[in-house]
Structure formats: structure tokens, C-alpha cells
Amino acid sequence: MAKSSIFVGLEIGTSKICVVVGDARSDGSVKILGVGQAPSRGVRKGEIVDFETAQTCLQDALVRAEDRSDVMIRSVWLAITGPHIVSCNNRGLVRMPDEQNEFTEDDLEEVKEQASNVAIPPDNIFLHRILRHYWVDGQERGTNPVGVLGRKLEAEYHIVHGIKSRVQNTVRGLRELSLTVEDVVFSPIAAAQMILNREAREQGALLMDIGGGTTDYAVYEDGAIKASGSVGVGGDHISSDLSIVLKIPLSRAEKLKVEHGSALPAEPGDIILLPSDTAFDGRSIEREVLNEVIRSRLGETFDLVRKRLLAQGARLDRLVGGIHLCGGTSQLRGIDQLAEEVFGLPVQRSSFTPMTGLTSNFENPQYATPIGLIRYAQRMQSERPGKGPFSWLTEKFSGLLSGSARMW
């Protein structure tokens, strides 16, 4: 019988807070035990700006997840986002002494530390260092080089970092709810656990998680992450644009976007009637105008991501696996066709293989990040048994939280 471990994934989004409780088993299977959601208030662009309000929403989502899973939640794996999070790739190099002819675990640790020697802003902290590739005497290796004969070992790592205070504030807010944060994970890295299979990563693929306040992205080439980041534009900006252009309340604009909106051009003359109520006189809306506003904002967002990727050295022509869209805004009609126009790549709105216990309501790419956290936690536990995933950063995080030598 497969041994199980229960993990909790928490996503604090601009539009909603989502808590997923999952039973991850040693045979690789995952059973979703419960999901709790609450509307997100006090959060802007994925970051908590009003702690008292946000904590109330967090508590609501946690209680619902506990009720549905029959699990008392004491610790979480936290997804984090925001335009302050940036990334780069860096290499480390270790040369063998004359008396040694094969690489050891100590050499791997040393080359990892060399690659992690990256100058970042003084107010930033490291979030991830993810291995991309090893080279032995200039030849790329796809496997662990321990025991391999050679004179020179190189390794390239993908480094992700963000503003210390913004990460710290979120973690502190959760500690005030008596929660332990096991790890902080950049959102698109978590989502990729569910959306991108091994074949897509090997072929080269771009994942875009389009939420309410941010659009997060991660590019994989040759099986390894190449670039990642976040832009501070999402679905809420579309709703705001519609509210201003059409002169309707924001709540009506959001509903109009979801129920009638599309990123494709509409034929002139098609009219949408918005019914009146006690606080709204009703309005006739031209579908052509509606879609053009949506198309303009989304096109601008995609172009911004495209320029960021090129600046980070991503080769879009090598992404044979295409673009995979997830997040709530990815459900907009025509968004895949517009993304294909901007990037010149095949696009799909992502789905993932249902897991045990996962009802049809949650077989949806907008839940890729919180469910992906369960897979991420499972992988980290198997790769680092008995060792905290961020033990290498103990000294860097010293004093980040009062009374704690480590961040999580």
C-alpha cells in the first residue's frame, strides 16, 4: 500500500483565495481531499495590502477547506506572485584537484553555490535556484554527474528572487493565523507541475498564468526552465477598461466580460442589452466595442510578455510545445487565437489529467497553481527527504521573521 503525505496548497490571488488539501502518495498518485475558496479582498496584484481584510478572507477559505477535507490545517505551501519577482540564469564552475578524478556530492554542492553567487538588489531575497543543466569537461550531461570521471564540472541554475519585505509580509500574515509556511513557490513554477508534462518541457513550451491582477509566465527549453517572471496586468484591468469605456459599474463590467466578452473582433451592429436594476438604468452595448476593449488590453499584455521573454534570452522559435494558458482569465473566448497572433505559436487553454477525489468543478486550469503546489510539495519531499527545501538559504534568511532563524 502506498504511503501517503497530506499537503496544503495556498494561492492568494487578486480575485480569489484558494486552499487545496491533497493526499500525495509514494506511488506518485494524488488524491484531492478538499478545496476551500473565498473572494479575495485586501489583495492587489497578488500581494496583501490590507492585512486585516485579507486575513478574514484567508480564514474563510481555510475553514471551508478544513470542513471539506476533514483535515486540521496547520501548515501550507504558499504560491507567491507579483511584478517584483524576477529571474536570471547563472553558471557555476568547479575544477578537480590533481589527486581527485571523479565528481562527488560535495562537488555538486560547490558548483551549486558558485551558480548561486548572483548579485541581486539589497532589498531582495532568493526564492528558487533550479538546476538547468550540467556539463562535464564541456560536454552536456542529462544525469547526475556524481561518480563521473572528469576535470571540470559546470552547472547552470535558474535563479528567482523578489522583494524581501513583500514576501515577509505575506508569511507574517499567515503566521498570525497560526500557520507554518513550509515553502514559498513562485506561482508559474507551481502551475507548471500540473500543466506541462515531460514531453512539453523537452519540446519547449511557454506557460502563461493569467489571473486577476498579474500575468505570470515560465518558459521551458530542453526539459529545463529557461525564463520566468510576472507582469502587473491581468483580467481585472480588462474589467476596469470596460467600466471606463462603456461607463458602467465595475461589477457589471466584470459580468459582461465573462458572459459576453471575446478577444476576437465582432461584426458591427450586434447589440448586447444590459438589464436595469435598482442601482443601474440598463444599457445597450455594442459587441464590437466590447471585444475591441478586451482585445486591446490582452494584446498589450501578451506583447509585454513577449518582449520580456526576448530580453531574457528565450528563443520563441524553439518552443515546439507551444503556449499553455491557465488562470481564470484564460477562460475568455478567443484568447487562444489572440495569443497565437501575438506570439506566432500554437496555443492551447490548458487542462490536466483529473486526480482521485477531484470533482469536475475543479478540473479547470484556473486551479492549476494551488493544485500544482501539492505536486511540488510531493516532489520536494522525495528529492530532499528529511531536509528543508530552503536549508541552503538559512543564513540569508536569518532574522527575516522575528524569533526565527529561517524564513519557513
C-alpha positions in Angstrom: 0.0 0.0 0.0 1.3 3.4 -1.0 2.5 5.6 1.9 0.7 9.0 1.9 1.5 12.5 2.9 -1.0 15.3 3.3 0.0 18.7 1.9 -1.9 22.0 1.7 -1.5 24.4 -1.2 -2.5 28.1 -0.8 -2.9 30.6 -3.5 -3.6 34.2 -2.5 -4.9 35.7 -5.8 -6.2 39.1 -6.6 -9.6 37.8 -7.3 -9.9 34.7 -5.1 -8.1 32.9 -2.3 -7.9 29.1 -2.8 -6.8 26.4 -0.4 -6.3 22.8 -1.7 -5.8 19.8 0.6 -4.2 16.9 -1.1 -3.0 13.4 -0.2 0.2 12.8 -2.1 1.2 9.1 -2.1 4.6 7.4 -2.6 3.4 5.8 -5.8 3.0 9.3 -7.4 -0.7 9.5 -7.1 -2.5 12.4 -5.6 -6.0 12.5 -4.0 -7.7 15.9 -3.6 -9.3 15.8 -0.2 -10.9 19.2 -0.2 -10.9 22.7 -1.7 -11.8 25.9 0.1 -12.3 29.3 -1.7 -13.2 32.8 -0.7 -13.4 36.1 -2.6 -10.1 37.9 -2.3 -10.2 41.3 -0.6 -7.3 43.4 0.6 -5.1 42.0 -2.1 -3.6 43.9 -5.1 -1.6 42.3 -7.9 -1.3 39.1 -5.9 0.2 41.0 -2.8 -1.6 41.6 0.5 -2.1 45.4 1.0 -4.8 45.2 3.8 -3.8 42.5 6.3 -6.9 42.6 8.4 -9.3 42.3 5.5 -7.2 39.7 3.7 -6.8 37.6 6.9 -10.6 37.4 7.2 -10.8 36.1 3.6 -8.0 33.7 4.3 -9.7 32.3 7.4 -12.9 31.8 5.4 -11.1 29.8 2.7 -9.1 27.7 5.3 -12.3 26.8 7.3 -14.0 25.7 4.1 -11.0 23.5 3.1 -10.9 22.0 6.6 -14.6 21.3 6.6 -14.5 19.6 3.2 -11.3 17.6 3.8 -11.8 16.8 7.5 -8.2 17.9 8.0 -7.0 20.4 10.5 -4.7 22.7 8.6 -1.5 23.7 10.4 1.0 24.3 7.6 0.8 25.4 3.9 2.8 25.6 0.8 2.4 29.1 -0.4 2.2 30.4 -4.0 3.5 33.9 -4.4 3.4 36.3 -7.4 3.8 40.0 -8.2 5.8 42.1 -10.7 8.6 42.4 -8.1 9.6 38.8 -8.8 12.3 38.4 -11.4 14.7 35.7 -12.6 18.0 35.1 -14.3 20.3 32.1 -15.2 23.8 31.8 -13.9 26.6 29.2 -14.2 28.9 27.8 -11.6 32.3 26.1 -12.3 34.4 23.6 -10.2 37.8 22.3 -11.3 39.0 19.0 -9.9 42.3 18.9 -7.8 45.0 16.7 -9.3 44.6 14.0 -6.7 40.8 13.6 -7.5 39.4 12.2 -10.7 35.7 11.7 -10.2 33.0 14.1 -9.0 31.3 13.8 -5.6 28.2 15.2 -3.9 30.4 17.9 -2.4 31.4 19.0 -5.9 27.7 19.3 -6.8 27.1 21.4 -3.8 30.1 23.6 -4.5 29.1 24.2 -8.1 25.5 25.0 -6.9 26.9 27.6 -4.5 29.0 29.1 -7.3 26.0 29.4 -9.5 24.0 31.0 -6.7 26.6 33.7 -6.3 24.4 36.3 -8.1 24.3 40.0 -7.3 20.7 40.9 -6.6 19.2 44.2 -5.2 19.9 44.5 -1.4 16.2 44.5 -0.7 15.6 41.2 -2.5 15.8 37.6 -1.3 16.2 34.4 -3.3 13.1 32.3 -3.8 14.4 29.5 -6.1 17.5 28.1 -7.6 16.5 25.4 -10.1 19.1 23.2 -11.9 19.0 23.6 -15.7 22.0 21.6 -17.0 25.3 20.0 -16.0 28.5 20.0 -18.2 31.5 17.7 -17.6 34.6 18.9 -19.5 32.4 20.9 -21.8 30.0 18.1 -22.6 26.4 18.4 -21.5 25.1 15.7 -19.2 21.5 14.9 -18.6 22.1 12.9 -15.5 23.7 13.4 -12.1 27.5 13.5 -12.6 28.4 12.0 -9.2 31.0 9.3 -9.9 31.7 10.5 -13.4 35.4 11.0 -14.3 36.4 14.5 -15.4 38.4 17.6 -14.6 35.8 20.4 -14.9 32.2 20.5 -13.7 29.8 23.3 -14.8 26.2 23.8 -13.8 23.6 26.4 -14.8 20.8 27.3 -12.4 17.6 29.3 -12.9 17.6 31.9 -10.1 14.3 33.5 -8.9 14.2 36.4 -6.4 11.8 39.0 -5.1 11.5 41.9 -2.7 12.1 40.7 0.8 9.5 42.8 2.6 6.7 41.7 0.3 7.4 38.1 0.8 8.0 38.7 4.5 4.7 40.4 5.0 2.7 37.6 3.5 4.5 35.0 5.6 4.0 37.0 8.7 0.3 37.4 8.0 -0.1 33.6 7.8 1.9 33.1 11.0 -0.6 35.3 12.7 -3.2 32.7 11.7 -1.1 30.1 13.5 0.1 28.6 10.1 3.5 27.4 9.3 4.7 28.2 5.8 6.6 25.1 4.6 7.8 26.8 1.4 7.2 29.7 -0.9 6.8 28.9 -4.5 6.7 31.3 -7.5 3.2 30.7 -9.0 4.0 29.7 -12.6 6.5 27.1 -11.3 3.7 25.6 -9.2 1.3 25.7 -12.1 3.8 24.0 -14.5 3.7 20.9 -12.2 0.1 20.4 -13.4 0.1 21.9 -16.9 3.4 20.9 -18.6 4.2 17.3 -19.0 7.7 16.0 -19.7 7.2 16.0 -23.5 6.1 19.7 -23.5 9.1 20.7 -21.4 11.5 18.8 -23.7 10.0 20.3 -26.8 10.0 23.8 -25.4 6.8 25.5 -24.1 5.6 28.7 -22.6 3.1 28.7 -19.7 1.1 31.8 -19.0 -1.0 32.1 -15.9 -3.4 35.0 -16.4 -5.0 35.9 -13.1 -6.9 38.9 -12.0 -4.0 41.2 -11.1 -1.0 39.6 -12.8 0.1 37.6 -15.7 2.9 35.1 -14.7 5.0 33.2 -17.2 7.5 30.4 -17.3 9.4 29.1 -20.4 10.9 25.6 -20.6 13.5 24.7 -23.1 15.2 21.2 -23.5 13.4 20.0 -20.4 14.5 22.8 -18.1 13.1 26.2 -17.1 14.7 29.0 -19.1 12.9 32.2 -18.0 10.1 33.2 -15.6 8.5 36.4 -14.4 5.4 38.4 -13.7 3.8 41.5 -15.2 1.3 43.5 -13.2 -1.6 43.2 -15.6 -4.5 40.7 -15.6 -8.2 40.2 -16.0 -9.2 42.9 -13.5 -7.6 45.5 -15.8 -9.8 44.4 -18.6 -12.9 44.9 -16.4 -11.6 48.3 -15.4 -11.1 49.3 -19.0 -14.7 48.2 -19.9 -16.1 50.1 -16.9 -14.4 53.3 -18.1 -15.1 53.0 -21.8 -18.7 51.8 -21.5 -19.5 53.9 -18.4 -20.9 51.1 -16.4 -20.3 49.9 -12.8 -17.2 47.7 -12.4 -19.3 44.7 -11.2 -21.4 44.9 -14.4 -18.2 45.2 -16.5 -16.8 42.0 -14.9 -20.0 40.1 -15.6 -20.3 41.4 -19.1 -16.7 40.4 -19.8 -17.3 36.8 -18.5 -20.7 36.2 -20.1 -20.3 38.0 -23.4 -16.7 39.1 -24.0 -14.3 37.7 -26.6 -10.8 38.5 -27.7 -11.9 38.2 -31.3 -13.3 41.0 -33.5 -17.1 41.2 -33.6 -19.3 42.1 -36.5 -20.7 45.7 -36.4 -24.3 46.1 -35.3 -24.5 43.3 -32.8 -26.0 44.7 -29.6 -26.0 43.3 -26.0 -28.7 44.5 -23.7 -27.8 45.0 -20.0 -31.0 44.8 -17.9 -31.7 47.5 -15.4 -32.0 47.1 -11.6 -32.4 49.3 -8.6 -28.8 50.7 -8.9 -28.5 50.6 -12.7 -30.6 52.0 -15.5 -29.7 49.4 -18.1 -27.6 49.9 -21.2 -27.2 48.8 -24.8 -23.7 47.7 -25.5 -22.1 47.2 -28.9 -20.4 43.9 -29.0 -17.8 45.3 -31.4 -16.7 47.9 -28.8 -16.8 45.3 -26.0 -14.5 42.9 -27.9 -12.2 45.6 -29.0 -11.5 46.8 -25.5 -10.8 43.2 -24.4 -8.6 42.6 -27.4 -6.6 45.8 -26.9 -5.7 45.1 -23.3 -5.0 41.4 -23.8 -2.9 42.1 -26.9 -0.9 44.7 -25.0 -0.3 42.2 -22.2 0.8 39.4 -24.5 3.2 41.8 -26.3 4.6 42.9 -22.9 5.3 39.2 -22.0 6.8 38.6 -25.5 9.2 41.5 -25.1 10.2 40.3 -21.6 10.9 36.8 -22.9 13.1 38.1 -25.7 15.0 40.3 -23.2 15.6 37.2 -21.1 17.0 35.2 -24.0 14.1 32.9 -24.7 14.0 31.5 -28.2 10.4 31.6 -29.2 11.0 29.8 -32.4 12.2 26.8 -30.4 9.0 26.4 -28.4 7.7 23.5 -30.4 5.4 22.6 -27.5 3.6 25.9 -27.9 1.8 28.1 -25.4 -0.3 26.8 -22.5 -2.7 29.2 -20.9 -4.1 28.8 -17.4 -5.6 31.1 -14.7 -9.1 32.4 -14.5 -8.7 34.9 -17.4 -7.6 32.2 -19.7 -11.3 31.1 -20.0 -12.1 34.2 -22.1 -13.4 33.3 -25.6 -10.9 33.8 -28.3 -7.9 34.3 -26.0 -6.0 31.4 -27.6 -6.4 32.8 -31.1 -5.2 36.3 -30.0 -2.1 34.8 -28.2 -1.3 32.8 -31.4 -1.4 36.1 -33.4 1.0 37.9 -31.0 3.5 35.1 -30.4 3.2 33.2 -33.7 3.0 29.9 -31.8 0.3 27.2 -31.4 -1.8 27.9 -28.2 -4.0 25.8 -26.0 -6.0 26.6 -23.0 -4.6 24.0 -20.6 -6.2 21.1 -18.9 -4.7 18.4 -16.7 -5.5 14.8 -16.0 -8.1 14.6 -13.2 -6.7 13.2 -10.0 -8.5 11.0 -7.5 -11.1 12.9 -5.5 -11.0 15.9 -7.8 -14.6 16.8 -8.9 -15.4 18.2 -12.3 -15.8 21.7 -10.7 -12.0 21.8 -10.1 -10.8 20.1 -13.3 -10.1 23.6 -14.6 -6.9 25.5 -15.4 -7.7 28.3 -13.0 -6.9 25.9 -10.2 -3.5 24.8 -11.7 -1.4 26.8 -9.2 -2.9 25.6 -5.9 -3.2 22.0 -7.1 0.3 22.3 -8.6 1.6 23.2 -5.1 0.6 19.7 -4.0 2.6 18.1 -6.7 5.5 20.5 -6.0 5.4 19.5 -2.3 5.4 15.9 -3.2 8.4 16.3 -5.4 10.4 18.3 -2.9 9.7 15.7 -0.2 11.0 12.9 -2.4 14.1 14.9 -3.5 15.0 16.2 -0.1 13.8 13.6 2.5 14.3 14.9 6.0 15.8 18.2 4.8 14.0 21.6 4.4 13.9 22.7 0.8 15.5 26.0 1.7 18.1 24.9 4.2 20.8 26.3 1.8 19.4 29.8 2.5 19.3 29.6 6.3 21.9 32.4 6.7 20.4 34.6 4.0 17.0 34.4 5.7 18.3 34.9 9.2 16.2 37.5 11.0 13.6 37.7 8.3 10.9 36.8 10.8 11.2 37.8 14.4 12.3 34.9 16.6 13.1 32.6 13.7 16.4 31.9 12.1 14.7 30.7 8.9 12.0 32.1 6.8 9.9 29.0 6.6 
